[in-house]
Amino acid sequence: MNDLSATIDWPEPGSGSDAGLDPVFAWPTPPYAAYAPIAPSEAPQPCEILGLNNSRTQGQLLQMQARERVAQLLVPPARSPVGLKFSQFRALKLLQTIPAAPKQLDQPPAALDLDQRPRVEFKVHFTGGGELKGMTIGHHENTMGLFLFVPVSEFDDGVRCVFIPRECIASHDIGERLGDVLVKDQLASVEDIEAVAQEQQKLRSQRVGDILLARQIVTPEQLLQAIEQQAKMPMVRIGEALLAMELISYDQLEDALAQQRSDRSVPLGELLVRKGIVTRQQLQSALARKMGYPLVDLERFPVEPDAVRKLPFSVARRLEVLPLVLRDGRLIVAMEDPTRRDALDEIEFVTQLKVAPALTKVGSLQFALPSTYDRFGSESISQREIPLPGLQPDFEFDNTDKLIESLEREVQERGSRDDEPQIEQSDNSLVRLINTMIIEASQQGVSDIHIETHPGREKLKIRFRRDGHLQPYLELPHTYRNAMIARIKIMCDLDISERRKPQDGKINFARFSPQHRLELRVATIPTNNGLEDVVMRLLSSARPIPMERLGLSPDNMARLTAAIERPYGMVLCVGPTGSGKTTTLHSVLSRINTPERKIWTAEDPVEITQAGLRQVQVNPKIDWTFAKALRAFLRADPDVIMVGEIRDEETARIAIEASLTGHLVLSTLHTNSAPETITRLLDMGMDPFNFADSLLAVLAQRLVRRLCPHCLKGSPLPAADLEELQEDYLHAFAPDIRPGRDDLLAQWRQLHGSGGQLMHYHSAGCPQCENTGFRGRAGLHELLSVSREIRRLVQTGSRAEEIQTQAMKEGMRTLRQDGIVKVLQGVTSLAEVRATSNA
């Protein structure tokens, strides 16, 4: 036994039960853009354990069970895992290095500002005596304990994660202590710190930081120094700060984060306040103590008139902020929640200044805001209370669309001029607007951004396609028209002077916002009057969806699984553009992606990446086509080949040849149904015998909008609606194979009924679905498995109707029929099914 045995009460090997194990633990990374998040992994991780007597032993970490506060470890020479309680060791270090992104000096200034990786000293005092000290690049703290990120070397910013359980921590210091910082920056004297320390001895429930923060900032000089110091502090997330202060539990944080993922418009801190988990005063305490935001006494602070004049009262009142100081192009504002990034972005947009936030006490703005603006005469009471003619009164908003409306109202107040200057593509406000638009599109699950220009003074219109439907996003004055198109062309390295021909490009958005790793495919289209439209498709780095979550019926799942597990043959996924074909193929690939298989893919573009696949992006501009990629793959010893799309006869012929020579080939095609796919390929000149021998299955699919689960309600299905569903379902059957209505009804009641009663589901609309009744999308599927009889029909060149009849006799169900089943299950509506499938 190793020397940890002296201090650790090792459980019997294998004594732990896997029942109730936590989900795969996601290890944190340094809170800086240079470090990418680590995907949760079930693979064993080499680690080093620091025992209670400071002895070190290496082993493998199998799982972190946060709720049970146990680390599942495999420590040689033992062959079975043991569960080590957090109280039984002092530290656990992962030996795998977390790399830092290389520094790129050619990035924009904003990106360089984000590329921070500061090293600070840490010292941890253990409960049983002793300490651990060193350097760390950022840290995380939660109910589990403390996560440090120790640099590999002086010249390497790669780090190794060190976890110290909360049970073993007596105290810890990360970075300079607050008292030392205040003395160094002349915000407090040594005598002040000593006096506060003595006061703290009397008030053990408070910390030095709390007592000093109670003495709020009252001068611009103090505020500027505090702002500078806050900017140097390591980044701490508000959730981690509240956990460290034990104001919330791990479960409460997880629940709030899950809710925030469905509604990004509300900051986490505000969400916790609304749920009643923390008070606003507790939130402010965390913001000040753990995140370093300075607290300003608005009753005593001398607000500068120049700062107030930079921000209109209507905007300040709506955003609940008060400008305090203007220095060197930077505006410092007081607000109750300085983590509201949307409010800060809007202030920067309106003022064209950099903005730094400071804290103010809850409720203090209610009186300070109007009195300050009245004192400096920036806007009279009558102007604030009576809307200008033709203008709407102020209202709450938190998105770019309404921000533009606010700016347009200010333009109307100034009046319109024919010689109004055009916005330049380098204008900071335009750059921020485009970046914000792309970020919001990504957060909202948008697939495409449409930018539509119009001649004259007509506004520039921007629309988002979400869940397959276009929705207005915002409208911009005509002065933004040329600059916005030019800016997007610059972002994807297109020719900004060429307006007569369409152009295609790609934006790597990480160049402009390193923390957002996504790509956009850009197409510019010339329109009338010498204008251009732009369509951008978001290609966020997605992960494959497990096949179980595709929404396939049990029968379709079983038959598709059987087809893809064959060693050779061809499986096709068909449907119109945007029907999820690529997503389905990658789900299939993830099922068969094992170390025993070599898988090549040819795609245009590569939208989903998977470890283990050899993925190739074709480029027709240099004559690197799907057909040429296929030929190259055949010389590269493949087991499985995925072709993004069969676009021509040559690609189809090579794909069939590949499937006949011992390879499994997956591809897509633009056809309406599974039987039509067979006749389409025969019409392209494929040899019917080779094609029949190679084809294993054809999966046709469509995407429909999913009923919002948050406002979903069910009621007994009326008899008239039931009869209509039956008629629609039975219509596709040939008379000789059509089931009886009573048999069909009995089957539906057994499979989809609630207590034997079929239900009619509908969603009335709620804030979660923006009152549309729909949220997300679901798939409709039609799977044709090639049997001996269908193979004979293909060889004889039979019509699509004959192939469909035989396939339905063997169990195939059409897109419409699969959709009707999903209507009965409450997944979607009948109107959605009818809109996306043929009768």
C-alpha positions in Angstrom: 0.0 0.0 0.0 1.3 3.5 -0.8 2.1 6.0 1.9 -1.4 7.6 1.7 -2.6 4.6 3.7 -1.4 6.2 6.9 -3.8 9.0 6.7 -6.7 7.8 4.5 -9.3 5.2 5.6 -9.5 3.5 2.3 -12.9 1.8 1.6 -13.0 -1.8 0.4 -12.3 -1.9 -3.4 -15.6 -2.0 -5.3 -17.6 -1.3 -2.3 -19.3 1.8 -3.8 -22.4 1.4 -5.8 -22.8 3.0 -9.2 -26.5 3.7 -8.5 -27.1 7.3 -8.1 -23.8 8.5 -9.5 -23.6 12.1 -10.5 -23.7 13.1 -14.2 -20.3 13.4 -15.8 -18.5 16.2 -14.0 -17.4 19.2 -16.1 -14.0 20.4 -14.8 -13.8 24.2 -14.8 -11.1 26.0 -16.7 -9.5 29.4 -16.1 -12.1 32.2 -16.4 -10.4 33.8 -19.4 -11.0 33.6 -23.2 -7.6 32.0 -23.8 -8.8 28.8 -22.3 -11.5 26.7 -24.0 -14.0 24.8 -21.9 -13.3 21.1 -21.3 -16.0 18.8 -22.5 -17.2 16.4 -19.9 -15.5 13.0 -20.3 -16.1 9.6 -18.7 -12.6 8.5 -19.5 -10.2 8.0 -16.6 -8.0 11.0 -15.9 -4.4 10.7 -14.5 -4.2 12.6 -11.3 -2.0 13.2 -8.2 -3.6 13.0 -4.7 -2.2 15.0 -1.7 -2.9 13.1 1.5 -3.6 14.6 4.9 0.1 14.1 5.8 1.2 15.9 2.6 2.3 12.6 1.0 1.6 12.3 -2.8 0.3 9.4 -4.7 -0.6 9.1 -8.4 -3.7 7.3 -9.7 -6.6 7.7 -12.0 -9.7 9.8 -11.4 -12.8 7.9 -12.6 -15.5 10.3 -11.5 -16.2 13.3 -9.3 -19.5 12.9 -7.3 -20.2 16.5 -6.3 -23.4 15.8 -4.4 -22.0 12.9 -2.5 -18.7 14.7 -2.0 -16.7 11.6 -3.1 -14.0 11.1 -5.7 -14.0 7.7 -7.4 -10.3 6.7 -7.8 -8.3 3.9 -9.1 -5.0 3.7 -7.2 -2.4 1.1 -8.1 -1.9 -1.7 -7.2 -5.7 -2.0 -6.6 -7.7 -3.1 -9.6 -11.1 -1.9 -8.3 -12.1 1.7 -7.8 -12.6 3.2 -4.4 -14.6 6.2 -3.3 -12.5 8.7 -1.4 -14.4 11.3 0.6 -13.5 14.9 0.2 -12.5 15.0 3.9 -9.9 12.3 3.3 -7.5 14.2 1.1 -6.1 17.7 0.9 -5.8 18.2 -2.8 -6.3 16.5 -6.1 -4.4 17.6 -9.2 -5.2 16.6 -12.7 -2.0 15.8 -14.6 -3.4 16.6 -18.0 -2.4 20.1 -19.1 -5.1 22.6 -20.1 -3.5 24.5 -23.1 -3.8 28.2 -23.6 -4.6 29.5 -27.0 -1.5 31.0 -28.7 -1.3 34.8 -28.4 -2.1 36.4 -31.8 -0.8 39.9 -32.0 -2.7 40.7 -35.2 -6.1 40.5 -33.5 -8.3 43.6 -33.1 -7.6 45.7 -30.0 -10.9 44.5 -28.4 -9.8 40.9 -28.8 -6.4 41.6 -27.3 -8.1 43.2 -24.3 -10.0 40.0 -23.8 -6.8 37.8 -24.1 -5.9 38.0 -20.4 -4.1 35.3 -18.4 -2.8 37.1 -15.3 -0.8 35.1 -12.7 -1.5 35.7 -9.0 -0.1 34.2 -5.9 -2.3 31.9 -3.8 -1.9 30.5 -0.3 -4.2 27.9 1.2 -4.1 27.1 5.0 -5.4 23.6 5.8 -7.6 22.7 8.7 -5.1 20.3 10.2 -2.2 22.6 9.9 0.2 23.3 7.0 -0.3 25.3 3.8 -0.1 25.1 0.1 1.1 28.1 -2.0 2.1 29.0 -5.5 0.9 30.8 -8.6 -2.5 30.4 -10.3 -4.2 31.8 -13.4 -7.7 32.6 -12.1 -9.7 30.4 -9.8 -13.2 29.0 -9.2 -14.8 28.6 -5.8 -18.1 26.8 -5.1 -19.6 24.5 -2.5 -17.3 21.6 -3.5 -14.2 23.7 -2.7 -11.5 25.7 -4.5 -10.3 25.1 -8.0 -6.8 26.5 -8.8 -5.0 26.6 -12.2 -1.3 26.2 -11.7 0.9 27.3 -14.7 3.0 24.5 -16.1 6.1 26.7 -16.2 7.2 30.3 -16.2 7.1 30.5 -20.0 4.1 28.2 -20.6 0.6 29.5 -20.0 -0.8 26.0 -20.0 -2.2 25.0 -16.6 -3.1 22.0 -14.5 -6.2 22.0 -12.4 -5.9 21.6 -8.6 -9.0 20.8 -6.6 -8.9 21.5 -2.8 -12.0 20.3 -0.9 -13.8 22.8 1.2 -13.6 20.4 4.2 -9.8 20.8 4.3 -9.6 24.6 3.9 -9.1 26.7 7.0 -8.5 29.9 5.0 -7.1 31.0 1.7 -5.7 34.2 0.0 -5.7 34.6 -3.7 -3.9 37.7 -5.0 -3.1 40.6 -2.7 -5.2 41.0 0.4 -7.7 43.7 0.4 -6.1 45.7 3.2 -2.7 45.6 1.4 -4.3 46.8 -1.8 -6.1 49.7 -0.2 -2.9 50.8 1.6 -0.8 50.5 -1.6 -3.3 52.5 -3.6 -3.7 55.1 -0.8 -7.4 54.3 -0.4 -6.7 53.6 3.3 -3.9 53.9 5.8 -2.2 51.3 7.9 -4.0 52.7 10.9 -7.3 52.4 9.1 -6.6 48.7 8.4 -5.6 48.1 12.0 -8.7 49.8 13.3 -10.9 47.8 11.0 -9.1 44.6 12.0 -9.8 45.4 15.7 -13.4 46.1 14.8 -13.6 42.8 13.0 -12.5 41.0 16.1 -15.7 42.3 17.7 -17.9 41.5 14.7 -16.7 38.1 13.7 -19.6 37.6 11.3 -18.1 40.3 9.1 -14.9 40.4 7.0 -12.5 43.2 6.5 -13.9 43.7 3.0 -17.4 44.2 4.4 -16.4 46.8 6.9 -14.3 48.8 4.5 -17.1 48.6 1.9 -19.5 50.1 4.4 -17.3 53.3 4.1 -18.6 54.0 0.7 -16.6 55.9 -2.0 -17.3 59.7 -1.9 -14.7 61.3 -4.2 -13.9 60.9 -7.9 -10.3 60.1 -7.1 -11.3 57.2 -4.9 -13.7 55.9 -7.5 -11.1 56.0 -10.3 -8.5 54.2 -8.2 -11.1 51.6 -7.2 -12.2 51.1 -10.8 -8.6 50.5 -11.9 -8.1 48.0 -9.1 -11.3 46.1 -10.0 -10.2 45.8 -13.6 -7.0 44.0 -12.4 -8.9 41.4 -10.3 -9.3 37.9 -11.6 -12.7 37.2 -13.2 -15.2 35.6 -10.8 -18.7 34.6 -11.9 -21.6 35.8 -9.8 -22.8 32.2 -9.2 -19.4 31.2 -7.8 -19.3 34.3 -5.6 -22.7 33.5 -4.1 -21.6 29.9 -3.6 -18.4 30.9 -1.9 -20.4 33.1 0.5 -22.8 30.2 1.1 -25.8 32.4 0.1 -27.0 29.7 -2.4 -26.7 26.0 -2.7 -25.2 24.0 -5.6 -28.7 22.7 -6.5 -30.1 26.2 -6.5 -27.4 27.4 -8.8 -27.9 24.5 -11.2 -31.7 25.2 -11.3 -31.1 28.9 -12.0 -28.5 28.2 -14.7 -30.9 25.8 -16.4 -33.6 28.4 -16.4 -31.2 31.0 -17.7 -30.3 28.8 -20.6 -33.9 29.1 -21.8 -34.1 32.8 -21.2 -30.8 34.6 -21.8 -32.3 38.1 -21.3 -32.2 38.0 -17.5 -28.8 38.1 -15.7 -28.1 35.2 -13.3 -28.0 37.5 -10.3 -31.3 39.2 -11.2 -32.9 35.7 -11.8 -31.8 34.6 -8.3 -33.3 37.7 -6.8 -36.6 37.3 -8.6 -36.8 33.6 -7.4 -36.4 34.8 -3.8 -33.2 32.8 -3.3 -31.1 35.8 -2.4 -32.0 39.4 -1.6 -30.8 42.3 -3.6 -28.6 43.4 -0.7 -26.9 39.9 -0.6 -26.4 40.1 -4.3 -24.7 43.5 -4.0 -22.5 42.2 -1.1 -21.3 39.4 -3.5 -20.7 41.9 -6.3 -18.6 44.1 -4.0 -16.8 41.5 -1.9 -16.0 38.8 -4.5 -16.0 40.7 -7.7 -14.5 44.0 -6.5 -17.1 46.5 -7.7 -16.7 49.8 -5.8 -19.7 51.0 -3.8 -20.5 54.7 -4.3 -22.5 56.9 -1.8 -24.7 58.9 -4.2 -25.8 61.2 -1.4 -22.2 62.5 -0.9 -20.6 61.8 -4.3 -20.0 65.0 -6.5 -21.5 63.9 -9.8 -19.8 65.7 -12.8 -22.1 67.7 -15.1 -20.2 66.6 -18.2 -20.8 62.9 -17.4 -24.6 63.5 -16.9 -24.9 65.3 -20.2 -23.5 62.3 -22.1 -26.5 60.1 -21.4 -30.1 61.3 -22.1 -32.4 61.1 -19.0 -34.8 58.8 -20.8 -32.1 56.2 -21.3 -30.7 56.6 -17.8 -34.1 56.2 -16.2 -35.0 53.2 -18.3 -31.7 51.4 -17.6 -31.6 52.6 -14.0 -28.0 54.1 -14.2 -26.5 57.4 -13.1 -23.4 58.8 -14.9 -20.8 59.9 -12.3 -17.4 60.7 -13.9 -16.1 61.3 -17.4 -12.3 60.7 -17.7 -10.2 60.1 -20.8 -13.1 58.9 -23.0 -14.4 56.6 -20.3 -17.8 57.1 -18.5 -18.3 55.7 -15.1 -21.9 54.9 -14.1 -23.6 53.8 -10.9 -26.0 51.0 -11.0 -27.5 48.4 -8.7 -26.3 45.4 -10.8 -23.1 46.1 -12.7 -23.2 42.6 -14.3 -26.0 43.8 -16.7 -23.9 43.6 -19.8 -26.9 44.5 -22.1 -27.3 47.8 -20.3 -23.6 48.6 -20.4 -23.5 47.8 -24.2 -26.5 50.1 -24.8 -24.8 53.0 -22.9 -21.6 52.5 -24.9 -23.7 52.5 -28.1 -25.6 55.7 -27.1 -22.6 57.7 -25.7 -19.9 56.3 -28.0 -17.7 56.0 -24.9 -16.2 53.1 -23.0 -18.3 52.5 -19.8 -17.2 51.2 -16.4 -19.8 50.3 -13.8 -19.8 51.0 -10.1 -22.2 49.8 -7.4 -24.8 51.9 -5.5 -27.1 50.9 -2.7 -30.5 49.4 -3.5 -33.1 52.2 -3.8 -30.6 55.1 -3.9 -31.1 55.7 -7.7 -34.8 56.3 -7.3 -34.1 59.7 -5.7 -30.6 60.5 -7.0 -31.4 60.1 -10.7 -34.2 62.7 -11.2 -32.6 65.2 -8.7 -29.2 65.0 -10.4 -30.7 65.6 -13.9 -32.8 68.5 -12.6 -29.9 70.0 -10.8 -27.8 70.2 -14.0 -30.8 71.2 -16.2 -30.1 68.3 -18.6 -33.9 67.7 -19.1 -36.8 69.4 -17.4 -39.6 67.7 -15.5 -42.1 68.6 -18.2 -40.0 67.1 -20.9 -39.7 63.8 -19.0 -43.3 63.5 -18.1 -45.0 64.6 -21.4 -44.0 62.6 -24.5 -43.1 64.7 -27.5 -45.7 64.8 -30.3 -45.5 61.8 -32.5 -43.3 59.9 -30.1 -44.2 56.9 -28.0 -43.5 57.1 -24.2 -40.5 55.2 -22.8 -40.9 51.5 -22.2 -38.7 48.8 -20.9 -36.6 46.8 -23.3 -33.4 44.8 -23.3 -32.7 44.0 -27.0 -31.1 45.6 -30.0 -34.4 46.1 -31.8 -35.8 48.5 -29.2 -32.4 50.2 -28.8 -32.5 51.2 -32.4 -36.1 52.5 -31.9 -34.7 54.7 -29.1 -32.0 56.0 -31.3 -34.4 56.7 -34.1 -36.6 58.8 -31.7 -33.6 60.9 -31.0 -33.0 61.3 -34.7 -36.6 62.4 -35.1 -36.2 65.0 -32.3 -33.3 66.5 -34.3 -35.2 66.4 -37.5 -34.4 64.7 -40.9 -32.1 66.1 -43.5 -31.5 65.0 -47.0 -27.7 65.4 -46.6 -27.6 63.2 -43.5 -24.1 61.6 -43.3 -23.8 57.9 -44.0 -22.5 55.6 -41.3 -19.0 54.3 -42.0 -18.2 50.6 -41.9 -15.5 51.3 -39.3 -17.9 53.2 -37.0 -17.6 51.7 -33.5 -21.4 51.7 -33.0 -21.9 49.7 -36.2 -19.1 47.2 -35.3 -20.7 46.6 -31.9 -24.2 46.4 -33.4 -23.2 43.6 -35.8 -21.3 41.7 -33.1 -24.3 42.0 -30.8 -26.6 40.8 -33.5 -24.5 37.7 -34.2 -24.2 36.9 -30.5 -27.9 37.3 -29.9 -28.7 35.1 -33.0 -26.4 32.4 -31.6 -28.0 32.6 -28.1 -31.5 32.4 -29.5 -30.8 29.3 -31.6 -31.2 31.2 -34.9 -30.1 29.3 -38.1 -30.0 32.2 -40.6 -29.7 36.0 -40.5 -31.3 37.8 -43.5 -30.2 41.4 -44.1 -32.4 43.1 -46.7 -31.7 46.5 -48.3 -34.2 48.8 -50.0 -33.7 51.9 -52.2 -34.2 55.5 -51.1 -34.8 56.3 -47.5 -36.6 53.0 -46.8 -35.2 51.2 -43.8 -32.7 48.3 -43.8 -34.6 45.2 -42.5 -33.0 42.3 -40.6 -34.8 39.0 -40.0 -33.9 35.9 -38.1 -34.9 32.3 -39.1 -35.6 30.4 -36.0 -37.3 27.0 -35.8 -37.7 27.2 -39.6 -39.7 30.5 -39.6 -38.5 34.0 -40.4 -39.1 36.6 -37.7 -38.4 40.4 -37.8 -35.4 41.2 -35.7 -34.7 44.9 -36.2 -34.9 47.8 -38.7 -32.1 50.3 -39.2 -32.1 53.8 -40.8 -31.0 53.8 -44.5 -27.7 55.5 -43.4 -26.6 52.0 -42.1 -27.2 50.3 -45.4 -23.9 50.4 -47.3 -21.8 50.4 -44.2 -23.4 47.2 -42.8 -22.9 45.3 -46.0 -19.3 46.5 -46.3 -18.5 45.6 -42.7 -19.8 42.1 -43.2 -17.7 41.7 -46.4 -14.7 42.9 -44.5 -15.3 40.3 -41.7 -15.3 37.4 -44.3 -12.6 38.9 -46.6 -14.8 39.5 -49.6 -14.4 42.3 -52.2 -16.3 45.3 -50.9 -16.1 47.1 -54.2 -17.8 44.2 -56.1 -21.6 44.7 -56.0 -22.6 43.2 -59.4 -21.9 39.5 -58.7 -22.8 37.2 -55.8 -20.0 36.4 -53.4 -19.6 33.6 -50.8 -17.4 33.7 -47.7 -17.1 32.6 -44.1 -16.7 34.6 -40.9 -14.6 33.1 -38.1 -16.4 35.0 -35.3 -13.7 34.1 -32.7 -11.5 36.7 -34.4 -13.8 39.4 -33.3 -15.1 37.9 -30.0 -12.7 35.2 -28.7 -15.2 33.8 -26.2 -17.8 33.0 -29.0 -16.4 30.1 -31.0 -18.8 30.0 -34.0 -18.6 30.4 -37.8 -21.0 32.0 -40.2 -21.4 31.1 -43.9 -22.1 34.3 -45.8 -23.7 34.8 -49.2 -24.2 38.3 -50.8 -26.8 38.6 -53.6 -27.0 41.7 -55.9 -30.5 43.3 -56.0 -32.1 46.1 -57.9 -30.8 49.7 -57.7 -27.2 48.6 -57.2 -27.9 47.2 -53.7 -27.1 43.9 -52.1 -28.7 41.5 -49.7 -26.8 39.3 -47.3 -27.7 35.9 -45.8 -25.6 34.5 -43.0 -26.0 30.9 -41.8 -24.7 30.2 -38.3 -22.4 27.2 -38.2 -21.8 27.0 -34.4 -19.5 24.1 -33.4 -22.3 21.6 -32.7 -22.0 18.2 -31.2 -23.9 15.3 -32.8 -27.3 14.5 -31.3 -27.6 10.9 -30.0 -29.8 8.8 -32.3 -32.2 8.2 -29.4 -33.0 12.0 -29.4 -33.8 12.2 -33.1 -37.5 11.4 -32.5 -37.5 8.2 -34.5 -40.3 5.8 -33.8 -39.2 2.5 -32.2 -39.8 0.6 -35.5 -37.8 3.2 -37.5 -35.0 3.2 -34.9 -34.7 -0.6 -35.0 -34.7 -0.8 -38.8 -32.3 2.2 -39.3 -29.9 0.7 -36.7 -29.9 -2.6 -38.5 -29.1 -0.9 -41.8 -26.1 1.2 -40.5 -24.6 -1.8 -38.7 -24.2 -3.6 -42.0 -20.6 -3.7 -43.2 -21.3 -2.4 -46.7 -24.1 -0.8 -48.7 -25.7 2.6 -49.0 -28.0 4.6 -46.7 -29.5 7.8 -47.9 -31.1 10.6 -45.9 -33.3 12.8 -48.1 -35.3 16.0 -47.8 -35.3 19.7 -48.7 -32.7 22.2 -47.5 -32.8 22.8 -43.8 -34.6 19.5 -42.9 -31.8 18.3 -40.7 -30.2 15.7 -43.0 -26.7 16.5 -41.9 -27.6 16.4 -38.3 -29.2 13.0 -38.8 -26.2 11.6 -40.6 -23.8 12.8 -37.9 -26.0 11.1 -35.3 -25.7 7.9 -37.3 -22.0 8.3 -37.5 -21.7 8.9 -33.8 -23.4 5.5 -33.3 -20.9 3.6 -35.4 -17.9 5.7 -34.7 -15.7 3.2 -32.9 -11.9 2.6 -32.9 -12.4 -0.4 -35.2 -13.8 1.7 -38.0 -12.0 4.2 -40.3 -14.6 6.9 -41.3 -14.0 9.5 -43.9 -16.5 12.4 -44.5 -16.7 14.9 -47.4 -18.8 18.0 -46.4 -19.6 21.5 -47.7 -19.1 22.9 -45.1 -18.0 20.9 -42.1 -20.8 22.0 -39.6 -20.5 19.3 -37.0 -17.1 17.9 -35.8 -16.5 14.6 -34.1 -13.4 13.0 -32.7 -12.4 9.9 -34.6 -13.8 11.1 -38.0 -11.5 12.2 -40.8 -13.5 15.2 -42.1 -12.8 16.9 -45.4 -14.3 20.1 -46.7 -14.8 20.2 -50.4 -14.1 23.4 -52.4 -15.6 23.5 -56.0 -13.7 26.7 -56.7 -10.5 24.7 -56.8 -12.1 21.7 -58.4 -12.1 19.7 -55.1 -15.5 18.2 -55.6 -17.5 15.5 -53.8 -16.7 13.1 -56.7 -13.0 13.7 -56.4 -13.1 13.4 -52.6 -14.9 10.1 -53.0 -12.2 8.8 -55.3 -9.5 9.9 -52.9 -11.3 8.2 -50.0 -11.4 4.8 -51.9 -7.6 4.9 -51.8 -7.4 5.6 -48.1 -8.6 2.3 -46.7 -12.1 3.4 -45.5 -14.7 1.4 -43.6 -17.4 4.1 -43.8 -17.7 7.0 -46.2 -20.1 9.9 -45.7 -20.7 12.2 -48.6 -22.4 15.5 -47.7 -24.6 15.5 -50.8 -25.1 13.6 -54.1 -25.2 16.5 -56.5 -24.5 14.9 -59.9 -24.4 11.6 -61.8 -20.6 11.2 -61.2 -20.9 11.4 -57.5 -23.9 9.0 -57.4 -22.1 6.5 -59.6 -18.9 6.5 -57.5 -21.0 6.2 -54.3 -22.7 3.1 -55.6 -19.4 1.6 -56.7 -17.9 2.3 -53.2 -20.9 0.6 -51.5 -20.5 -2.5 -53.7 -16.8 -2.8 -53.0 -17.1 -3.4 -49.2 -17.8 0.1 -47.8 -20.7 1.6 -45.9 -21.7 4.8 -47.7 -23.9 7.5 -46.2 -25.2 10.5 -48.2 -28.0 13.0 -48.7 -30.2 13.9 -51.6 -32.8 16.6 -52.3 -36.0 14.6 -52.9 -39.5 14.7 -51.4 -40.0 11.1 -50.2 -38.1 7.8 -49.8 -39.7 6.1 -52.9 -39.1 9.1 -55.1 -35.4 9.0 -54.2 -35.1 5.6 -55.9 -36.7 6.7 -59.1 -34.7 10.0 -59.1 -31.4 8.1 -59.0 -32.6 5.7 -61.7 -33.5 8.8 -63.8 -30.0 10.1 -63.3 -28.7 7.0 -65.3 -27.8 4.7 -62.5 -27.6 1.0 -63.3 -30.7 -0.5 -61.7 -29.1 -3.8 -60.8 -26.0 -2.2 -59.1 -28.2 0.4 -57.4 -30.6 -2.2 -56.1 -27.8 -4.3 -54.8 -26.1 -1.4 -53.0 -29.1 0.3 -51.4 -29.9 -0.6 -47.8 -32.3 2.1 -46.7 -33.7 5.6 -47.5 -34.7 7.9 -44.7 -36.9 10.9 -45.7 -37.4 13.6 -43.1 -38.9 17.0 -42.4 -38.7 19.4 -39.4 -41.8 20.8 -37.8 -42.1 23.2 -34.9 -42.5 21.6 -31.5 -45.4 22.6 -29.2 -44.0 24.6 -26.3 -43.8 22.3 -23.3 -44.2 25.1 -20.8 -47.7 26.0 -21.9 -48.8 22.7 -23.3 -52.3 21.7 -22.4 -54.4 18.7 -23.4 -58.2 18.1 -23.7 -60.2 15.1 -24.9 -60.0 14.8 -28.7 -63.4 15.7 -30.3 -65.0 13.0 -32.5 -64.9 15.1 -35.6 -61.1 15.7 -35.2 -60.5 12.0 -34.6 -62.3 11.1 -37.8 -60.3 13.7 -39.7 -57.0 12.3 -38.3 -58.1 8.7 -39.3 -59.0 9.8 -42.8 -55.7 11.6 -43.2 -53.7 8.6 -41.9 -55.5 5.9 -43.9 -55.4 7.9 -47.2 -51.9 6.8 -48.1 -52.6 3.0 -47.9 -53.6 1.1 -51.0 -57.1 -0.4 -50.7 -55.8 -4.0 -50.3 -53.6 -3.2 -47.4 -55.6 -0.5 -45.6 -56.3 -1.3 -42.0 -59.8 -1.0 -40.5 -60.8 2.2 -38.7 -61.6 0.3 -35.5 -58.3 -1.5 -35.5 -56.4 1.8 -36.0 -58.4 3.5 -33.2 -57.7 0.6 -30.8 -54.0 0.8 -31.6 -53.9 4.6 -31.1 -55.7 4.4 -27.8 -53.3 1.7 -26.6 -50.1 3.5 -27.7 -51.0 7.2 -27.3 -54.1 7.4 -25.2 -54.3 8.8 -21.7 -56.4 6.3 -19.7 -57.8 5.1 -23.0 -58.8 8.6 -24.1 -57.0 10.3 -27.1 -56.1 13.9 -26.3 -55.9 17.1 -28.3 -52.8 19.1 -27.4 -52.2 22.8 -27.9 -50.0 25.5 -26.5 -51.6 28.9 -26.0 -48.3 30.8 -25.8 -46.2 32.0 -22.9 -43.0 34.1 -22.3 -40.9 31.0 -22.8 -42.0 30.6 -26.4 -42.6 34.4 -27.0 -46.3 33.7 -27.1 -46.0 31.7 -30.3 -47.0 28.3 -28.8 -43.9 26.7 -30.4 -40.4 26.1 -29.0 -37.8 24.1 -30.8 -38.3 21.6 -33.6 -39.0 17.9 -34.0 -38.4 15.5 -36.9 -40.9 13.6 -39.1 -39.5 10.4 -40.6 -40.3 8.0 -43.5 -37.9 5.0 -43.5 -37.8 2.7 -46.5 -35.8 -0.5 -45.8 -34.8 -2.4 -49.0 -36.2 -5.9 -48.9 -35.9 -8.6 -51.5 -39.2 -7.6 -53.1 -38.3 -3.9 -53.2 -34.9 -4.8 -54.7 -36.8 -6.6 -57.5 -39.0 -3.5 -58.1 -35.9 -1.3 -58.4 -34.3 -3.7 -60.8 -37.4 -3.6 -63.0 -37.6 0.2 -63.0 -41.0 0.3 -61.2 -42.8 3.5 -60.5 -42.5 5.3 -57.1 -46.2 4.5 -56.3 -45.5 0.7 -56.7 -42.4 0.9 -54.5 -44.4 2.9 -51.8 -47.2 0.3 -51.8 -44.8 -2.5 -51.3 -42.8 -0.6 -48.6 -46.0 0.2 -46.7 -47.0 -3.4 -46.9 -43.7 -4.2 -45.2 -44.3 -1.6 -42.4 -43.1 1.8 -43.8 -45.1 4.8 -42.7 -45.2 8.0 -44.6 -44.1 11.4 -43.4 -47.7 12.4 -43.0 -48.5 9.3 -41.0 -45.5 9.7 -38.7 -46.6 13.3 -38.2 -50.1 12.3 -37.2 -48.6 10.0 -34.6 -46.6 12.9 -33.2 -49.8 15.0 -33.1 -51.4 12.4 -30.9 -48.3 12.4 -28.7 -48.5 16.1 -28.2 -45.2 16.8 -30.0 -46.6 19.1 -32.7 -49.8 20.3 -34.3 -51.7 18.9 -37.3 -51.3 22.2 -39.1 -47.5 21.9 -38.9 -47.6 18.3 -40.2 -49.8 19.2 -43.1 -47.6 22.2 -44.0 -44.5 20.1 -44.3 -45.7 16.8 -45.8 -47.6 15.6 -48.8 -51.0 13.9 -48.4 
